[in-house]
Each structure stands twice: as C-alpha cells, then as structure tokens.
C-alpha cells in the first residue's frame, strides 16, 4: 500500500488474515448453533465460499474451516428455531464437509429428532433414510473424531440394534484422537435393559484405543450402563445424568468406586442415579486427582460416600437434594476445598435440620473455604443458620471459628414475607425472618467480612401486585429493609429466578457447567 493511502482493496489482504477471519466467523456460528440447538439461517463457511473466486479458493483450501459441523433436526413445535427435518441436502452438506476437511480432526454435533425424515430403520422398499445415512457417514470417519456430541431421539434398544448391525464395518476400528464424547438418547427406554445389550462396537473401540479421551458425558441413564466399556485412565471429566422421562438407573457402588479412583479424574458430576451395594462405601475411598464433585440425588449414598472420601485435591463441592443423617461426620479433611455449593439438601429424619450439621462438619474439616452458596426452595430456619454461621466464624469465647478465610456467602431463601390473608407479617412475629437477617448481616460485619461479599436474596410472590406496595409502605419494615440493604448485596427472587439460579452469574456460578463449557470452575 502506497504511503498516504488510507484504504486498500480487500483482495490485497494477506491470505493468512482471510483464513483467521473465516475461521473466527465459522467458530462463532458453531458456538451459537450448539447453544441454541438449531441450524443457523446462514452458514458462514458456505456463504464465504460463494462470495468471489478469491474467497472460494481460500476457503476450499482451508481444511480446518470444514472440520466442525452441527446438524439439527426436528422441533416443529419451536418455530423460533430453524429446525426443519433434515433432507438429502444435509447429507450432501455433511459429505462435502468430510471431504473438504481432508485429514483434519473432526468436531461434530449431530442432533437427530424423531421425524418422518429420520427414522433409524429404513422402511421396506425404500432407500436409506437421511438419519441412517448421516450416522453411517459419521461412523465411517471414526479415526478422525476429536469432539463428538450425538443426540438421538430413539429408544436405547433401537440404537443398540442399529450399532450392532454395523459390526462388520467397525471391526478393528479405532478412535485414537477422541477427546470429548457425549452420547444422548432423548427418549424413554423401552423394555428391560441389561448388560447383555452392551455388546456395542463403538464403545469397544473407544475402550481399546482412546488414549486422549478426557471428557465423557452420558446424559442418558441407559447409556450410563456402558460405563465399564467407556472409561479410560486418561479420563479427566465424567458426567452421568438422568434425562427426564428415563427410568432411574441403578449402578453398582463398585463401579462408582472405580470411577472416583481413576488416576486422572478431575471432575465428577452424578445426577439422578441410584447406586446398589452401598456397604462398600463404609471404608476409606482414596482419590488423588478429584478436584470437582457434584452430587445430585436424594438418598444417603452421597453422604456416606462423602463421609469416607479421602480427596486430597478436592477444591469444589456441589451438593443438591442430598440427605444427611444427624450423625454425619468426615473421616478425612479437605484442606484444598475452597468452594461449597449446597441446594435443597435434607435431613434423613423429619424435623431435623441435619444440613446445618453438615455445613458445620465441612467447615471444621475445610479451613480454606472461601465461598459458600446456600440455596433452599423450601422453608429454612434462619435462626439455625445464623447460629451455624456464628459457630463457623466466631467460636465460643470470641476466638475465630474454623472458616477464617470465608469471604463470600450467598444465600437464596424461599420465604414469602406475606402472612395469612397476604398481609405483611409483623417484624416481631415468630414467622418473620427480618430480625434474623439483620442478625446475620451484623454477624458478618462483626467477623470483619466485607459487605460486598454477602449476597442475600429473599422470595417475593409476583402473583400479588400489592406486594411491593405493602412492604415499602410499612415504616417498620422499611427501616429494617434499609438497614439490611446497607449491610449486604440484597435483592428479591421469584420462582422463575430460583429455577434459573445456576444461570445467574452475578449470584451463583455453577462450577460444573463452567467446567464443561471450557472453563476451569475455579480449580487450579
């Protein structure tokens, strides 16, 4: 470009700049497509390749541009998403991507919903369906898999039968570069499932050769049965979740122990899974690498596992819907634990707030906790929580309690401040939380903690328009509210807010989802 020129033709840009711009545009579109679970109206890499001959030459000679693809099908009831049934054009697109990407490793997302276009079995007398052809193409490139997310709205049995029919073509195949694998069936399991169904060629290939597999997600109870076939010593992240509508799966506790004790497992997320043979959890369970544990299941297995867990590297603990016995205790300390997230945990006996004892025990065993998030969707006894906090921050005699490093406390409580007849409860009534909230804020400040580190959200019933007018119109309540608001980061929440709490980054960061979306969840 000559001196003094302020502009130049785009065609004179270096080739590597074009390549970086094209790759960035494709990546942004792919991320949005996966997040929205829908096909984009305009596919950047396709549009770019049709702008001019120069751009077409650059794009067609850039294999990495075609190495990522997300195809979605179905959802006619969701018109705001571009989710029309996949036609043969999508098969051609998929085939073109596979050819143009040449030797590049593949990042693929394939979401096939049940529709006329994508039955898993071809109809007699007709050619292969779109769904069948897409899956065949996907399996043909097993050796190039790097990141694979597959969702099929078929029953577990249908998928197993289909995969078993592929044995001749999959015999001896390997997936040596696979790092991330997520397999979901979003349909209820039909029939009784047993281990005899698991003679699956794909998982067998994964077990034999996936030396790089580090994140495995099985958000389908049925496919969690394949765990013994899928896990490898290189696995760093494992999610086992139950999809709504699926039967609850029962996994032997011996399998659970083998998973927790994998030498490189960093994050374990278990939700809605039942475990049998819990007597094996009565002895110490040692793991040197586990840093993030999320447990979501309303039985005593989780608390008994926690009681005997010897996790020297544990940093983040997320407990939801767990049950705790009043005698809950820990055999080992969690010296690296810095984040504790507790939601809707219960007592194994009616009327006993055993969860408070759990927090006290964890606090005493984890002196380096810096952040606690406490969420309750049912009635909680704030006076008990205040006493708990007092024990943890300031022990008897005025000395510092076990949580000397706690500097962030977030509390979500569902309590309607309106009493019978939707009238405001008197401040000094037995059911009023305001005095206890004030004591909580005073205790936090007395312990030398920053006001910006205390988050408090109270429930507000949005069904009653006069709610705000009643609360703000009461001088007695207004004085207390003003005092509380000056002492912490205060706000209200509704039922909708509560259900989306894990998506509200200003109030609560879900460490597990942060990990699966590519973050480090605050772990070192």
N, C-alpha and C positions, 0 to 999 in steps of 0.2 A: 504494500500500500504506500503510495507516494506521500512525502511529507506534506502536512497540511490537510490531507483528506480526512474527513470525519466519518465517512461511511465507505463500505466496500461491498461488492456483491456477495451474497451468502455462498455462492458456488466457489468462492475463493477461500472459504474456511478450510483449515486442515481436516483431513479425513478423521483423525482421532477425536476431534471435537464433535463432529457429527455422530460418531459412534457413542460417545459418552451421553450426548443429548438423547439419542434414540433409546439407549438402554435405560436411562432415567425415566423417560416417558412410559416405557413399557412396564417398568417396575412399579411406578405409581398406579397405573391402571390395574395391574395384577393384584396389588395390595387392596385396592378399593373393591375389586371384584370378589376377592375372598372374604373381605369384611362384610360386604352386602349380600354375599351368597347369590349373586346374579351376574349374568353376562353383560358386559358394557355395551352401550349403544354403538360406540366407535372403538375399534381395536387399534391402538396406536401403531403397532408394527405393520399391520396390514395397510392402514391409511398412509403411513410414511412411504411404503414401498410403491405407492401409486402416484406420488406427487410429481416426480420427474425421473428421467433416466439416471441422473447422477445419484439421487437419493436411493433409487431402486438398486443400483449397483452396490452402494454402501450397505444397505440393509440385507440384501441377499448374500453378501459375503461376510456377514457378521453372525456366525452360528449361535453365539450366546443370546442374540436377540430373540431367537425362536426356541430357546431351551426351556422356557416357562410357559405353561398354558393352564387355564382354568376353564372348564366347561360345566355348565349347569343346565339342568332340565327340570321342567315341571312347575309347580306352584301357580296354577291358573288362578287360584283364589287370591293371589297377591299381585294385583295389576301394576303396582308401582315398581316392581322388579321386572327386568327383561328376562323372563323365564319360560319362553315358549318351548314346547317339546323339541328336542334335538332332531334335526333332519339329516339327510345324507350329506348336506353341505358341511355339517360339523365334522363328519367322518373325514371328508376331504381336507378340511382345515387341520384336523389332528394329524393326518398322514403327512400333509405338507410341512407342518412344524417338525415332525420327527425327521423328515428328510433334510430340511434346511438347517436343523441344529447339528447335523452331522455327528461328530464324535463328542459333543458337549454332554455333560451330565444333565439330567432332567429334573426339573421342579414341576410336578404335575398335581393338579387338583381336578378330580373327576366326580361330580355330584350327579347321580342318576336317580331321579324320582320315578315312581311308577307312572307310566303313561302308555298310551297306545303305541307310541313310537319306540319305547324302550323296554319291552318285556324281556326277561332274561333268557327265556327259551323261545326259539323261533317257532312260528306257527307252521303246522304241517302244510307242505305245498308252497310255502313262501320262502323268499330269500332271507338271509340272516338279518336280524333286526339291527337298528342303529346301536342300541345298547350293547348287543353281543359283539358287534364289530369293533366298537370302541374299546371294550375290555380286552379283546384279542390283540389289538394293536398295543395296548398298554402292557400286556404280558410279554409281547414279542421283544420289548426293549428292557427287560429285567436287568440286564447288565449295566444299563446306564442310569438306573434310579439313583437319585440323591435325596430328594424330598418328595414324598408321596402322600397325598391326602385323598382317600377314597370314601365316598358315602353312597351306599346302595339301599334303596327302599324296597328291599326284598327280604324274605324271611331267611333266617340263618341256614335252614336246611336247603333252601334253593341255592344259596351262594355256595355252600359246601358241595352240593351235587355238581354245580357248574365247574368249580375248581377241580374236582376230581376227574371231570371229563377232559381236563387239559393236561393230565399226567404225561401222555406221550410226548407232548411238545415241551414240557417243563423238566423232563428227566435230566438230571445233571446240571441244570442251570444254576447260576449264582448271581448274587446282588452285592458285589464287593464294595460299592461306593455308597450304599444306602446309609443315610444319617438320621433322617426323620421319617417315621412311618405312622400314619393314622388311618385306621380302618373302622368305618362305622356302618352298621346296618340300622336304618331308622324305621324298623318295622318289628312288630311283636314276633317273638319266637313261636313257631308252630311245632307242636309235638314235644316229646321229651328229648332233651339233648344230653348226650353222654360223651365220654372221651372217645368212644368208637367212631364218632363222626369226624374226629380231628385228624384223619389221615389226609392232611391238606398239603399239596405240593409246594405252594408258595411259602408258608411259614417254615416248612422243612428247609427250603433254600435259604431263608433268612437265618435260620439257626446255624446252618453249615458254613456260611461264608460272609456274614455281615460284620466284618471286623470293625467297621466305622459306625455302626448303628448306635446312636447315643440318646435319641428321644423317641419313645414309643408311646403312642396314645391309643387306647382301646375304649372309646366311649360307648361301648355296647357290651352289655352283660354277657351275651352269647360268645363273643369273640374273646372275652377275657378268659374263657376256658382254654384258649390256645397259649396261655402264658408260658407253660413249661417248654413249648416249642419255640417261642419267640425271644426269650430273654437271652442276653449275652453278657459276658463280663465287662464289655465296654459301655453298657447302658448307663447313662447319667441321669435320665429323666423318664419317669413312668407315670402315666395317668390311667387309672381304671375307674370308669364312671358308669353309672346306670342310666340309660336313656329312658325317659318317661314312656310307659307303656310296655316296657320289657319286664319279664319276671325277674324277681330278685335272685341273683346268682349266689351260690354258696361255694366258696373256695376254701380248701383245707388250710389251716393255720401253718402247716408245714411249708406250703407254697409261699405264704406270706413271709415267713422267716427267711426262706431262701432269697426272696426278692429284696428284703431290707438289708440283707447281709451281702448283696452283690458288691464287689470291691470298689466300684466307681460310681455307685448310685448316689446322686446328689439330691434329687427331688423326687418325692413320692406323693401322689395325690390319689386317695382312695375314697370313693363316694358311693353310698348306696349298696355296698357289697356286704354279704353275710359271710362269716367265717366259721368253720366247724373245727372241732378238736382243739378248743382253746386251752386245754390243760398244758399244751406245750409252751404256752406263754408264761408259765409260772417260774421259769428260770431266766437268768440274765440273757439279754439279746444284744450282742455287741455289733456295732457298725461304726466304721472309722470315717466314712465319707459322707453320710447323710447330713445335709445341711438344711433342707426344707421339707417339712412334713405337714400335709394337710389331711385331716381325717374327718369324714362326714358320715356318721352312722349312729343311730340311736340304740346302741346296746353297750354292754360293759367290756366288749373285746378291746376297744380302743383304749380305755382307761387302764386295763390290765397290761396291755402292751406298753403303754407309757410308763407304768409303774416299774417295769423291768428293763426299760430301754437304756442301754449304755451307749449313747451317741455323743462322742466327744467333740464332734464337729457341728452339732445341731445349732443353727442360728435363727431360724424362723419356724414358729409353730402355730398352725391354724387349726382350731378345734371347732366343730359345728355339730349340733344335735347329739353330742355325746352324753353318756350317762356316767355319773361318778358316785361311788359309794362314800358314805361319811368317813370311812376309814382309809380313804385314798392316801397313798404315800409314794415316795420315789426312793428307789434303792441307789440311784446314781444322780450326780449333779450335772446340770447343763451349763457349763461355765462359759460357753460361747453364745448362748441364746440371747438375742437382743430384741426380738420382736415377737409379741404374743397377741394372737387374734382369737377371741372367743365369741361365739354366736350361738344363742339358744341352747346352751348345754343344760342338762337336767340333773336331778338327783334320782338315785335308784329307789328312794323311799319317798312317799308323798309328804310334802310339807317341809322337807329338809333342804335348805339351800347349800347343798354339798359343793356346788360350783365355787362358792366363796372359799371353802377349804382348799379346793383345787388350786385356785389362784394363789392362796397363801403358801401352799406347799411348793408350787412352781417358783414363787418369788424367793423363798428361802433357799431353793436349790439352784437359782439362776441369778446371781448377784449382778450380772451385766445387762439385765433387761433395760432397754431404753424406751420402748414403745409398747403400750397396751391398748388394744381396741376391744371394747366390751359392748356387744350388741344383744338386745333382748327384745323379742317380739311378743312377749307375754309379761305379766305382772312381775316386777322385780322389787325386792325390798331394799330401797335405797339406804335405809339406816344400817342394814347389814353391810352394804358395800362401803359406806363411809367408815364403819368400824374396821373393815378389812383394809382399806387404804391407810387408815391410821396405824394399824399394826405393821403394814409394809413400809411406810415412810418414816414413822416415828415409833420405835418400840417403847415399851413401858420404861419409865424412868427418864424419858426425854432424849435418850440416845437415838442415833439414826437407825432406821429399820433396815431390812435386807435389800430393799430396792433403792439403793443410794444413787444409782445412775438413771433412774426413770425420769425422763424429761418430756414425754409426750403421752397423754392419756385422752383417748377419745371414747365417749360414752353415748350410745344410742339407747333410749328407753322409750318403749311404747306405753305411755300413761296419759289417758285423757284427763285433763285438768278440770273438765266439767263433770260435776257430780250428778246425782239423780235429778231427773227433770231438766237436764242440761243447764243446770245453774252452777255458777262458779263455786268451787269448794272454798270454805273459809281457810285462811292461811294456817290457823291454829288447829284445824280439824285433823283427826287421826289419819285420814287418807291423803292429806296434802303432802306433796313432795318438795314444795318450795323451801321450807326450812332446812331440809336435809341437803338440798342442792347448795344452799348458802353455806352450810357447814362444810360441804365438800370443797367449795372454792376457797373458803378460809383455810382449810387444812392444807390445800395445795400451796397456797401462798405462804403459810406458816413454815412449810417444809423447804422454803426457799426456791420453789419452782417458778418458772416464767409463766405469766398469764397466757402468752401465745401458745404454750404447749398443752393447754387444757381445752379440749373440744367437748361441747355438750349439746346434744340435740334432743328435744322433747317432742312427743307426739302432739299433733294438732289435728283435730277432726275437721276436715274440709267440708263435710256434709252439712255443717251448720254455719250459715253465713254470719250469724251474730257472734261467732266465737271470738274473733279479734276485738270486736266492739266491747264484749263483756270483759275480756281480760284487760284490755287497755283502759277501759272506763272505770275500773276498780282502783281507787287510790292505794288501797292496801297492797294489792298485787303489783301495781305499777312501781311502787317503791322497791319491793323485793326484786322485781324483774330488772329494774335499772341497776340495782346493786350487783345482781348476778352477771348482767351483760358487761359490766365494767371489769369483772373478775375473770372472764374466760371468753373463748370464742363460742358464742351461743347462737343457737338457731332452732328452728322447728323442722319437723319432718312429717310426712304423711305416709299412708300405707304404700303408696307408689314409690316414694323416696326410699322406704325401707327395703322394698323388694329389689331396688336397683342400687343398693348401698355399695356393693362392690364395684360399681361403675362410677362412683363419685370420688375422683382423685383428691379433691380438697379435704375430704373427710376420712377416706379409708382407701388404702392401696392394697389390692388383693395380691399378695406376693406370688401365689401360684400362677395366676393368669399373667402376671408380669413376666414370670419365668418362661411360660410357653409362648409368649409373644415376642420373645427375643431379649428380654431384659434379664437382669441378674437378681431381681427380687431383693436387692439389698444385701445379698450374700457375698462374701469376699472371695 
